[in-house]
Amino acid sequence: MLKSKTFLKKTRAGGVMKIVREHYLRDDIGCGAPGCVACGDAHEGPVLEPQPLDPASSLCPQPHYLLPDTNVLLHQIDVLEDPAIRNVIVLQTVLQEVRNRSAPVYKRIRDVTNNQEKHFYTFTNEHHRETYVEQEQGENANDRNDRAIRVAAKWYNEHLKKMSAENQLQVVFITNDRRNKEKAIEEGIPAFTCEEYVKSLTANPELIDRLACLSEEGSEIESGKVIFSEHLPLSKLQQGIKSGTYLQGTFRASRENYLEATVWVHGDTEENKEIILQGLKNLNRAIHEDIVAVELLPKNQWVAPSSVVLHDEGQNEDDVEKEEERERILKTAVNEKMLKPTGRVVGIIKRNWRPYCGMLSKSDIKESRRHLFTPADKRIPRIRIETRQASTLEGRRIIVAVDGWPRNSRYPNGHFVKNLGEVGDKETETEVLLLEHDVPHQPFSQAVLSFLPKMPWSITEKDMKNREDLRHLCVCSVDPPGCTDIDDALHCRELENGNLEVGVHIADVSHFIRPGNALDQESARRGTTVYLCEKRIDMVPELLSSNLCSLRCNVDRLAFSCIWEMNHNAEILKTRFTKSAINSKASLTYAEAQMRIDSATMNDDITTSLRGLNKLAKILKKRRIEKGALTLSSPEVRFHMDSETHDPIDLQTKELRETNSMVEEFMLLANISVAKKIHEEFSEHALLRKHPAPPPSNYEILVKAAKSKNLEIKTDTAKSLADSLDRADSPSFPYLNTLLRILATRCMMQAVYFCSGMDNDFHHYGLASPIYTHFTSPIRRYADIIVHRLLAVAIGADCTYPELTDKHKLADLCKNLNFRHKMAQYAQRASVAFHTQLFFKSKGIVSEEAYILFVRKNAIVVLIPKYGLEGTVFFEEKDKPKPRLIYDDEIPSLKIEDTVFHIFDKVKVKIVLDSSNLQHQKIRMSLVEPQIPGISIPMDTSNMDINEPERKKKKLEKSTCSQNYC
């Protein structure tokens, strides 16, 4: 049956267009209930259970299916995901509304409906002849959809009566809309609110904790007085932003001070790019990463960023006077030049809440169900939740979701979502750091795995189309030990004309991952492989990452090759790109490759190839540095794990060899060559990578630090910076140059992916290259897969597709890739921090030499070269007499009593794991040398144990926990 749907659409020019769409109604759509005589086998995919007995409900004792409305799906998704809830009918009307209103919830619903154990059935009521309803005159879209849901619920109950008598089933309508519920009951449909139904599940009392508290204004704490001003409605905010009365931006809470935040204003204007907010009332219930509207305060109310460290201690929420007293501490007298544009939040444009990991701060009131939850991320406020499981959840990592923030509540309201495990447990802490850094780490779904090639796999004739056979070449790979995802391999051989042929061969991942399928979408979403200390979160399934795409030795593999003809002075005479088939002759570690190059007795083809590559790489590096490329330094650490416990037993900085540099040079050269080629072919659609030059102010600390050691660092160009770093040497202090390079790294901007048609600045500052991209690691970076596809089209080896040449879609992709790359870096650092804590926990108290990297007003930040470890030595402690501190920002230096500390000064520190705060355990450093009475710790501290108070809590005796992961 054919119906037509008519609606009006406003055009960009301001006119109105009438659109008529055909709408087909069918008779063959199944109800999803197995054994239904009327439907037969009309249903497809996961179906409902024939006799749903669980969960047992005191309100609905007979077997039943659930049919929730849109708001229940949107707001109670945590309840629906619980294993106790099964046999749910998800209507097409509801699914469409959810899709329009919340992409994250829509994805979660799709995941649940794909889980066959949950028995969620999607019923296409909008195309079923008996459940389709047309919008009546005067009826709004929302009322029409409510009616459509009730019609479907009523149809289901009448339809299921046709089944045999012993199979009598009921459909229960779940809605939180009072009017909709009343109408459903009038029409004879069993209907309950989500809370009523969940509370009726006597066998699953823990489900009550997962109920979201829906009404923001209706969930005020009893007799609480109004603390915050009302948020303006969206229509007023949009008008205000348009007129310039308000500014729109991203709210960024401070980690160090819970009463301070900044708003980064959106748009091109540099004026008031950053606005400071101070005080609870001006923060006005905004949460980190929310999109907010702010009003600028008059200039006489502007403030300076506070240097005070203030953490929320979870005081009594009625004690607002104490908050106001704390706010007065922030407003210390400052130089007028330090004042920054200051504002207040007037409304929320978009909430960017996510589930938060942390720990329960159990209430002191006996039998209380209301408790505070303390997030691991210090930028997130504490959250009030109600739970009956407080005793069980104490000392464990849990996940909590925010539901709302009433005007008269000091903290937002939320609900318990999940118990992750005991604090300090390695698996639990890894899960926390992955969740907190938004790293997608769930197992690959069946839909994704279905696009993998069938095993056993081998290269076919079809695969060799548009591909060169290079299996005869002496190709080898050089990687870190234990590497299984081998992206790249190299070869070098002399040609008959006396020149050299050099090839970089990269795994042809794009051959296996085709545009637009589920495997491609999941790889794009993940964006990058994340390397933690003892596990790897793959971007692509293991069959590809460690097997079919990994360029292991002595097996045929598909590759994308960049081949140059060079003279012996490493000058490129010809460049060509080709898809290829290779067979690597050796998979070497950096140490093994170095041993071959240095050996006087080895002269086989692989060794000869490596020596040729190494010789050319040295010339390439020298030339690159002459052009102004920077050689910076970052202390990287490697853990040696116990084979049984997998605890770190040794920690050392990574040793870099010539062969590390050899591989790097050819990867850089390949990336630059490919960048030029794809930009020639796709000037508007090339995916490139740039590294912006830092603003001069970034270099202030580096210049001042060098000056304090009578050295001059010039920063006007990358070349002058590189040259002055090369000259900055001290025979009496050989480590000084490394420290300067480490400090220079901190001055740099973040390198980012971008679409060539959306930007004019292509320059890569650190590499001193006018153009650059990523081509050499497609197993672990999605950007490289896109670059492979562009290059394949450019050389005629593959065909294009619409998204590849849509610069707006490519720009959106780059935005996600930049975010994923940044989060992966943070997650990796958090993993190193956690394992460092495990290492020092087992090692006890140690004393090591360190160098000062930064001086602060009340502390010094030091680097311990032996461990590549950075930490802060504080000179002011609670309940201890304050020493005499004089801070000089110009030199920079910090005078403590009669001792002056400068950047790069050598000190000796004691390192110990501070477990006094279970949520945020950290490495604590104390000064040993130079000796300052009342400050320095004496050498004989072997019996010192700052964790003693915690040891009294027996159940937490063995726990160790990561620091704040954000």
N, C-alpha and C positions, 0 to 999 in steps of 0.2 A: 504494500500500500504506500502511495506517495503523497506526502503533504508538502506544503511550501511554507517556509518561515520567512517573514518579512520584518526588516528592522531598518532604522535610519542611522546613518553614520555621518559625522561631521568631517568635511574635507580640510586639508591644510589651508586652503584658500578661504575657509570660513563658510563655505556653502554646505548644503545638506544633501546627501546622496541616499537614495532608497535602494536597499539591497534585498534581493529575493534569493533564498537558498532552498534547494530541494531537500526534503527530510524523509527518509525511508522508514516505514514501520514494518516489523516482521512478526511472524507467528512462531518462529522456530528457535526462540531464545530460551534456553533452559533455566530452571530455578536454582540449580546447583545442589538440590537434595538428591542423594543417591536413592534409587528405587522408586523415584516419582513416576507413576504410571503415565501421567499426562505429558511429561517432558521426554521420557525415554532417555536416550543418550545425547540430548541436544546440547548439554553443557560441555565446555572445554576447560582444560587446565585444572588447577586445584579445586576440589569440591568440598562441600560441607560433610560432616559425619552423619551417618544414618540415624544413630541414637546418641545424641549429645547429652551425656550425664554430668559432665564437669563443666563449669563449677556448680556445686549445689547451692541453690539460692532459696532463702526462706520466703522470698516474695513470689518466686516462680518455681514451684517444686517440680512441675512437669518438664519433660525435655523441651528445649527451646533454642532458637537461634537469636542472635542480637542484630538489630538494625540501627546503627547510630546516625545522628544527623551531622551536618557539617561542623558545627561548633564543638561537638564532642570529639570528632576526629582531629580538629585543629588544636584543641586545648588539653585533651586527655590522651594524647598519643602514648604517653608513658604507661598508662593503665592498659591500653589496648595491646602494647608490645609485651606485656607480662605473659609468661608461659601459661598462667591460669586462664587467660581469656582466649577462647577458641570459638570457632563456628560463628563468624561475623559476616553479615551481608553488607558489602560496600556498594552503594548505589552509584551509578554513573553521574547522576546529578550532584551528589556529594563530592565525588572524586574531582569533577570539573571545577567546583567551587574551591576546593582545597588547592588545586593546581594554580588557580588564579591568585589565591591569597597567601600561600606560603610554599615556596619551592622545597625547603628542607623537610617540612612535614609531608609533602607529596611524595618525596623520595622514600621517606621512612614507611609510608603506607604501601608504596609499590613493593618495597623489600618484604614487608609482612605478608602481602598477598602472594608473593612468590615463594614464601616458606610453606611447603606442603604440610608440615606438622601443625601449623596454626589453623588450617581450614578456613581461611578468609576467602569469600567468593565475591567476585565483582559482577554485579548484575546490571546489564545495559538497559535500564528502565526507560531511557529516553528514546529507544528504538523498538520497544515492545508495544505491540498494538493495544494491549489492555492497561498499560501503566503510563503511557505518554499523556501528558496534559498540556493544553494550550493556555497561554496567558490570557486571562479574562480582561475585559475593558475596565480600566481603573485599578487593576491589580498590579502592584509593583513586582519586580523580578524576585525579590527576596520572599514575598508571600507566595508567589507562584511556585518557587522551589520548595518551600515548606509543604505546600499542598501536594506537589509531585511526590515528595518523600512519604507523606501519609497515605496517598493513593497506592504507592508501591507496597507499603507495610500491610495495608488492608487486603490488597490483592494476594499477597503472600499467604496470609492466614486463611483466606478462602480457598486458595489453590492447594495448600497443604492438607486441607480437610478431605481432599479427593484421594489421598493416600489411604492405605488399609487401616482399619480401626486400631490395630495394635501398634501402628506406627504414627499415632497422633502427635503432631508437632505444632509448636506455636512460635510466632515471631514476636519478639519483645522490642518495642521502639524505645531507644535511649535518647533523651533530649534534655538540655538544660534550659530550654526556652519555655517559660511557664505557660504562655498562651498556646504554643504549639502542643504542649503536653495535654492541656485541657481539651483542645479540639480533638486530639487523637483519642482520648478516653470517651468523649461524646460519640465518636464514630466507631466505638467498640474495639479499639486497638489497645492492647496492654502496653502501657507507657510508664516509664520511670525516669527520674533524673539519674545522672551517672553516679552521684553520691549515694542515692537511695539503693541503687542496684549493687554497688560495690560493698556497701555496709551489710547487704543481705547475704553476702558470700561468707558465711560463718567459718568455712574451712580455710579461708585465705585472708585472715585479718591484716596481714602485712600490706595488702593491696591498698588499704585506706591511706597509708603513707604516701602513695604515688598519686593521689588525687590532687589536681591543680586547684589552687584557690583562685576562682575566676574574677570576681568583682573587685576591682582595684579600690573604688571608693567605699564599697560595702564591706571591706575586710579590715576596717580600722581596728586598732587595739582598743579595748574597752576604756572609755572615759579619757582617751588620749587627747591632749590639746594639739591644735594645728601647729606644725613646725614649718611646713613648706608652703610656698605660694602655689596657686593652681596653675597647671600647664594650660597654655592657650590652645584652642582648637586648631587643627591643621589649616583650615581655610584662612584664619587670621594670621597664622605664621607665614603662609605662602604670600599673602598680601603684603605683610611686613618685610619679607625678604625682597619682594619685587620693588617696593618703594625705598628700600635701603634702611628702614627702621631697625631691622634685625639682620643678623648675619648667620649663614648656615655653615656648619662645619662638623668635624669629627671630634668627639669628646675623648680626651686622653687623660686618664687619671694618673696621678703620681705614685710611684712605688714607695717613695720615701716619706710622703706626707699625705695622709688620707683627707686632709682639709684643703688640698690644692689640686688643681687640674689645669690643662690647657685645652683650647679648642683651635684646631687647625682649620682655618677658613677655606672653603672650597672656592674655586674660580681662579682666573688668571691674575687678578690684581695682587700686587705684592703688599699693598697697604694693609696693615692690621692682619698679616698672614697668621699670626699667632696671638691668641687672646688668653690672658691669665684669668682663672677663676679662683677665688679664695673664700673659704667659709662654707659651712653646710648649706645655708640658705641660698647662696649663689650657685652652688653645685646642683641644687634643686632636683635631687633624685635621678640624675643622669648616671649611667653606668658606662665604664670603659668601652669605647668603640661605638657608642650610640651616635646617631646623626642628630644634632641638636640645633635649635635656633637660639642665638644669644643676643642680648641687648648690651651695647657698650655703656659703661658707666661714665658720668662726667669726669673730666680730667683730674679734678681735685680729689677723686676717689680711687685713682689708679694706684697700683701697688707694685712692688718689685718681687721677683721670684724669691721664695723663702729658702734660707739655707738650713732651716731647722728640720730635723728628722722627727716625724711624729707618726706613731703607729696606733691604730685604734685598739684599745685594750678591752673593748666590749663592755663598757660601763653601763650602768643602769640607764635605760633609754629615757626616763623621765628627767634625768639630770642634764638638761640642755644648758643650764648655766655653766657647767663645767666645760662644755664645748665652746661656749662664748669666751670663757677665760682662756682656753687654748688658742682660739682665733686671735686674741689680742697679742699673744706671744709672736704670731707671724708678722705682725705689723711693726717691725722694728724700724728705727729711724734710718733712712737710706739716702744716698745721693740722688738728686732729682733725675740725673741721667739714667739711673737704673730702673726708673719706673716704666712699666710696660702697659699697653692697652689692656684694660681690665673690664670684665663683663659679668653678666649673670645669665643663667639658663632660663628662658621663658617658655620653652616647650620642646617636646620630643618629636622629631620628624620621622625617625625610624629607629626602633629598638633593635640592637644587634646582640641580644642575649644568646647565650649558648649554655649547654650543661657545664657546671663548674665542679672541678675536683677539689677535695679538701677534707677537713675533719670536723666532727661534731664537738662543740663546746657545751658539754652537758650542763643543764641548769642546776643551781644549788638547791632549788626548791624540790623537796621530796615528792615523788609521784607526778611531777610536772610532765606534761606532754609537749610543752613549748620549749624549744631549745634554739641556741644560735649555732649556725654553721660558719666555720672560718675557712674561706677559700685558700687554696695554695698560692694563687696569684694575689699579691698584696694590693693590686690595683682594683680588685673587686671588693665591694663592701661585704660585711657579714650579712647572712641571710637568715631570717627567722623561719623555722620549719616546725611542723607538728609531727611527732613520731612516738609510737609506743615501743620502739626498739632501741631506745637510747642506751641502755646497758649493753646490748649486743654490739652497737655501732661504735662505742667508745674505743679509741685507740685504733680505729680502722680508717682506711681511705674510702670515702663515699662520693657519689655524684649527686648534686642537687640542681634543680632547675628553678629559675625565678618565675613567679606568676604575676607579680605586680608590686607597686610601692605606694601605699596610701599616704595622704598628706600629713596625717598625724602620727606616723610611725618613723622611728629613728632608722629602722632597717627595712629592706624589701622583704616581702613574703615569698616563700618558695615551697617546694615539696621534694621529698626524698625520691631518688630515681634508682640508684643501684649501689650495692656494697661491693667495692672493688677488691678488698682484702686487707690483710694486716699491714700496718704502716712499717716501712723498712724492708718488707719482703721484695726481693729483686723483681719478680714478675709483676707485682702490684705497682712498684715504683716506675717500671718501664711503661706499664699501661697508663699511669698518670701523666708521664712526660709526653707520651704520644697524644693523649687526649687534650692536654693543655696547649700543645702546639699544633693542634688540629691536623695531625698527620693521619691520613686515611690508612688504616692498617688491618681492616677486616679481611678474612680470607676471600680470595676471588670467587665471585658467584658462578653458578653453573652457566648462566647466560654468557659470561665473559669467557669461561673455559671452553665453551662450545665452539669458539672461533680459532682454537689452537689446531695446528696440523695433526693429523692422525699418525700415530707411531706404528711401526718403524718408519722413519722419514729418510729420504735420500734425494739428491738433486736429480730432477727429471729433465727431459728434452725441452719441455715447456718453460722450465725455470731458466734455461740457458738462452732463451730468446732475449735479444738486446743486451747480452751479457758476454764479456770476454773470459776465456778460460786461462787463468793465471796460476793453475795448480802446479806448474813446473817451476815457478819461481821459489827462491830460497827465502821464504817469508818466516819471521819469528815474532813472538810477542814478549814484552818485558813489563812486568807488573809487580806489585807488592806481594809478599808471600801469602799463600792461602786464597788468592784471588780466583773466583770461579766465574765472574761475569766479565770476561775479557772482550773489551770493545774494539781494541786496536792492535794491529800488527804492522811490521815495517819490513822493507827490503832495500838493499843497495847493491848494484852490480855495475861493472864497467861495460860500456857499449863499444862497438867496433870502432867508432870514430874517436875513442879516447875519453869521451864525456862519461858522466855517471847518470844512471837511472835510479831515482829514489821513489819509492812508493809508500804511501800511507794507506792501509787497508782497514776500513771500518765496517763493523758488523752491519749487514743489510736488514735491520729490524723492520723497516717500512715494507719489505717484501711480505712479512708475516702479519703485519698490522695494517689492515686496509681501512681507508677513511670511513668514519661514520658508524662502524659496527660497535657492539658492546665492549669489545676488547680495546678499541681505539678510544672510546669515550672514557673508560675507566683509567687508561694510561694518561689521558689528558687531564683528568680530574686529579690524579695523584701527582703528576707533574715531574716528580723526581724520585729516585731511590734514596732512602734515608739510612745512613750508616751509623748505627749505635755501637757501643763498645763491644757487645757480644752478640749482636744480631743485626740483620739487614732487613729493612722493609722494602721489598722490591716494587718497582714501578710496573713491571710486567711479570706475568706468571713464570715460575721457576723453569718450566720446560723451555722457555725462550731465553731467560736471563742466564741460566747456568748450563744450558745444553745447546739448543739449535742455533742460537745467535752468538754464543760464546766462541771466540776464535781459538779453540783448543788445538793442541798439536796433533798431527797425524789423522785428522778427519777433514773431509770436504766441507767447506762452509761458503755461504753466499756473502759477498762483501760489496762495499761501494769504495772504489779506489780513486785516490788522487795521486797522479804520477807526474813527476817532473823530470825533465832532462836538465842536468846542471853541469857546469864546468867544475874544475877542482877548487875553485874559489867560492863555491856555493852560490854562484849567480844563476838564476833560473833562465833557461833558454826557451823552454817549451813547457806548457802545463796542459794536461788533459785529464778528464774525469770519465770513469766508466764503471758500470755495474760489472761485477766480476765473480768468479768462483776461485777460491784459494784453498791451499792445503798447507797450514803452518807446519814448519819443520821442527819448531821448539817453542815451549812455553817456559820462559826464564823469569827468575826473580831479578830485581835490580842487582843484588849481590852476585848472582851467577853470571849475569851479563858482564859485570865489571871484572870478574875473575877471568873470563874469556879474553876480554880486551887486553888485560894486563899480563896474560900468560905468554911466556916466551916460546912455549912448546906447541900451542894450539894454532893451527892455520887452516882449519876446515872452512867450508863455504859460509856457515853461520857466523863464525868468528870474524872472517874477512868482511862480511856484510856489516857486522856490528862496528868494526873498526872504521869502516868507511863512513857510516852514519855518525859515529862519535866525532870524527875529524870535521865533518861538515857542520855538525851541531855547534861546535865551538866557534866556528867562523860566523854562523848565523847569530849566535848569542852576542858575540862581540859587536857585530854590526847593529843589532837591535839596541844594545846599550848605548852605542855611539849616537843613535837617533834620539835618545832620551828615555828609553824604557826603564822602569824602576825595578830594582831588586830589593824587595822588602823582606821583612823577617817576621815570622809568627811562630812562637814555640809550640810545636805539636807533640803530644805525648802518646806513647804506646803502652798498653797494659799487657803484662804477661799473666795469664790466668792459670789457676790451679786446675789440673785436668779433671779432677773429681768434683770439687765444690764450685768451680767456675768463679771463685773469688779472685780479685787481683792480688798477686803475690809480689809483683815488681812493677815499677813505673819508671819509664825513662823517656827522654826526648828522642824523637825520631832522627836517625842518621841519614843524611842526604848524600848520594854519590853522584859521580859524573853521569852515570846512566839515567838517573832521575832527570837531570837537565837535558840529556840527549833526547829522551822521549818527549819531554815538554816542548822542546824547540820545534820538532816536526809536527806536533799537534797544533801548536800556534800557527805554523806556516800553512798547514792544511786549512785551518779555520779562516785565515785571512784570504787564501786563494779562493775558497768556496764563497766567502762573503762577496768578493768582487764579482764572481760569476753570477750569483743569484741576483745581485743588484743590477748588473748589466741587463739581465733578462726580465726582471720584475722590479722596475724602479719604484713602484708604489706598494708592492706586496712582499718585499723581502723581510724575513724575520732576522733581525740583527741584534747585536749586543754592544752596548756602549758603557763607557766608564766616565762620568762627568768629572771635570777638573774641580777640586775642592775650592770653596771660597777662601780668600786670603786669611780670614779670621780663624779657620780651622788649624792653620799652621802656627798660631801664636805660641802654644805650649812647646812645640818642637823647637822653634827659634829661641825661645827663652831658655829652654833646657840646654841647648848647645852653647848659648852665650855664657851660661854659668860655668861651662868648662872651657871658656875662651876659644870657642869654635864658632864659625859663621855658617849658617844654613841659608841658602838663597832659594826662594820658592816662587819666583815670577814665572818660570816655565818648568815643565817636567824634566827637561834636559838640565837646567841649572840646579834643580833639586837632586837629580841623580848624580851630577858631578860633585856637588858639595857634600853629599853623603859619602861618595868615594874618597874625598879628601879628609873627611872628619875622622882622624885617627889619632890615637894616643899610645905611644910605645909603652908607657907605664900602666896603661889601662886597656888591654887588648879587647875586652868585652864591650867597650864603649860604643864601637861602631854598630854592633848587633843591637844594643839598647836603643840607639838612635833610629835604626831601621824599624824596630818594633814600635817605637813611638810614632814614626812616620806612617805606619800602617793604620794607626788609630785616627789619623787626620783624614784618611781617604773617604770618599763617597762610596755608596754601594753601586756595583755594576748592575745594569738592568737590561732585560729584553725589551725590544720595541719594534714597531712596524715602520718600515722606511717611508711609507706614504703619510705617516702621522707625525714626523719629526724632521728637523733640519740638521740637528747636531748628531753626527755619527761617530765622533772621535772617541777612541779608547785611550784615556789618559795614561793608565798604568803601563800599557804595552806600547805607547807612542805610535799607535797605528790609526790611520784615517778611517778604517773600516774593519769590522770584526764580527764573527758569529760563532755559533757552537755547532759543530758537525761531527766531532770525534767521539761522542759518548751516547749513542742513541739507546743503549740498553738501560741507561740510568737517567736520561734527561729527555723529556718529551719535546723540548725545543729542537733538539737534533733530528728528531723524526720528521718534523715539519720542514726543516732545512733539507733533509734528504729528499723529501717529496718535491720541493721546489727545484732542487738540482736535477732530479730525475726528469722532470718536465723540460728543464732547460736544455738537456742533452738528448731529448727525444726517447728516453728509456721508459717513460711512464706517461699516463695521461693526467690532466688536471681535473679538479672538481670545484664547484662554486665557492665553498668556504675558503679554499686556498688562495683565491684572488679577491677576497672581500676584506678590505683593510680594516673595517670596523670590527669584524669578527676576529681578525688576527690581533688587533689591539686589545680586545677583551681577553683573548687567550694569553697574551703577554702579561696582562695584569695578574691572572691566576698563577702563571708560571713564576713571576717575581715573588708573589706571596708564598707559594709552596717552597721556593728555593730558600727564602728568608726563614720560614718556619723550620725547615729541615736543618739549617745551620744552628738555630737556637736549640732544637731537640738534641742535636749531636753534642753541643756544648753542655747541655743539661746532663746527658748520659756520662760524659767525661767527669763532670762535677760529682755525680752520684758515686761513680766508681772510685774517684779520688777519695771520697769520704770513706768508702768501704776499706780502701787501702790503709788510710791513716787510722781507722778504727782498730784494725788488726795490728798495726805497727806501734800504736800507743803514741807517746810524746816523743817528737824528734826535734833536733836543733839543726838548722841549715843556714848557709850564707845566702843573702838576698841583695837585690839592688832596688833602690827606690825608683818607681816609674812616675808617680805623681805625689805632690804634697797637697793636703787638704787643710782646712781650718783647724781640725781636731784629730787628724790621722795622717798616716802615710800609706800609699798603695805600693806594695813591693812585688817583685818577680823573683822566684826561686829557680835559677837556671837548671839545677839538677832534675827537677820534676816538671819544668815548664808551667809551674803553678803560680797563680797570682792571688794575692789576698790583701786585706786591710789590717793595719795595726792601729787600733784606737788608743787615744791617750786620755780620754775622759770616760770614766766608768761610773755607773749608778752606785750610790752609797759609798763613794770613795772621795777623798779630798781632791779638788780639781787642781791640776798643775798650772803653772804660769805659761800660757801659750801666746806666741806672737807670730801671726801669719803675714807674709809679704808676698803679694800677688805678682809683683814686678820681677822678682829675681828668678823663679819663685822659691820660697823657703819657709820653713816652720821652725821657730825657736822654742824649745821646751826647756824650761828652767835656764840653764846656761849652755845647752847644746843646740847647735843649728843643723838642720837637715836640709840638703839640697837634692834635686832630682839626680839620679844615677849614683848617689852615695851608697857605699857598701855597708850593710848592717848584718847582724845575725839575729834570727828569729826562732822562736819555738812554735811548733805546729801541733795543734791538738784538735780533735773532733769535739765540738760543743754540742751536746745532746740536750741542753736544758730546755730547748723549744722543740718538741717532737715534730711539729708541722714544718719547721724550717731549720733543720739541723744544718750546721755549717762548719767549715774549717775556720778555726780561730787562731790568729797569730799574735804573739806577744814579743816585745823587744827584749833581747838578751844583751846585745852589744850595739852601740856603745852603752856603758853603764851610766844610768841616770837614777840617782837615789829616789826611791818611791815609785819609779816607773818601770825600770828594767826588772826582768824576772831573774833571780839567781840561777846559776847553772844546775844546782842539785834539786831538780823538781821531779825526780823520778817517782815520788810518792803522791804527786799532785793528781787529783781526779775531780774535774769540774762536773762530772756526770753523777756524782754520788747521790744527789737528791732523787735523780731518776731511777737509780738502781733499787730504791725502796719500793718502787711500783713494780712488783714482781712480774705482773703479766706483760709489762713492756720492757722487761730486762734485756731481751735479746734484740730489740728493734733498732733499726737504723734507717734514717729517712733522708730523702733528697732535700736539697735546698729549694728555695722558691724557683720553680722551673721557668719563669717567664722573663 
